[in-house]
Amino acid sequence: MEITKLQGQVPVQLIIKGYRFSKYGAVAFVLHEIGPRTVNRILDPIVPSIGLDIPGVKYVDIKVGSDLYDTIFSAKTIIAFSPLFRALVTRTNSFADEAFSFKQLHKANADPRTMWVIRRRYSRLVQCTTKTNGK
């Protein structure tokens, strides 16, 4: 899941929901123009309420190629906002058109960083919704 500013704001609810989802499976936050300290400040009050017996999330810097590519290759579902991250996903998987399906969840003219869910073909459909305008 790409964590980047949306409409100039840190996506607090997306970060919290991503952490909560980690109790069901592995979740990686691909940090893009947002550092681990920012994410930690958001999650610090949330972690005790959920408990420490869940895997939590792995932080991956979008600029660290080897970690990023390992994360992309192992992902069943990828949530991307920026054109850069979508390009990295498709470049990493030269077979992306066959291996992944892309679904845009927000109107393209609403914000240049619209949300895309990218999932491996033939996998179970995952519905993901988030509000990026703070409402």
Secondary structure as UniProt FT lines:
FT   STRAND          2..3
FT   TURN            7..8
FT   HELIX           12..21
FT   TURN            22..24
FT   STRAND          27..31
FT   HELIX           36..43
FT   TURN            44..46
FT   HELIX           47..50
FT   STRAND          57..61
FT   TURN            62..63
FT   HELIX           65..74
FT   STRAND          77..80
FT   HELIX           83..92
FT   TURN            94..95
FT   HELIX           96..99
FT   STRAND          100..104
FT   TURN            108..110
FT   STRAND          116..120
FT   TURN            121..122
//
